[in-house]
Amino acid sequence: MAILNILHFPDPRLRNKALPVETVDDEIRQLAHDMLETMYEAPGIGLAATQVNVTKRVIVIDISDDKSEPLFLINPELVTTEGEREYQEGCLSVPEAYEIVTRADTIRFKALDLDGKPFEMDAEGLLATCVQHEIDHLDGKLFVDYLSNLKRDRIRKKLEKHQKQKL
């Protein structure tokens, strides 16, 4: 397994739309496991392939405290959404920025697992928020897009300044 490089906002590659995975093969399984290792190392609770500059519809999530419940979603799609919930979100691609975002509280989604088998699952609360957040990444959307222009610009400038200081 390998630790992958996570792209940071405002990198334009984060706006790439991911393409559906045609076949869940060893390459996709390896990507998913590398993404999981990268997410744990970061540390985070969700990671989309577009965040590591791979334009495939692959997501990994683990909201457990002990990293014991990894969830692999290939070609995920929302089936239904209900209610609203405000949640303070952060993102591995937008380090050190946390803002309140409103999303559906309860969702049903479908995806393929690492064997290429389709499944559907219900989620609420943090898992529902995380699935929606990561699907947004696959569609080239970031949580900062839900914020006012002022807040988004402030975050962008802070991250650009931080990147210059690292150079």
Helices and strands as residue ranges (DSSP letters): G 12-15, H 26-41, E 46-48, G 49-52, E 58-61, E 71-82, E 85-91, E 94-103, E 106-112, E 118-124, H 125-138, G 143-146, H 149-166
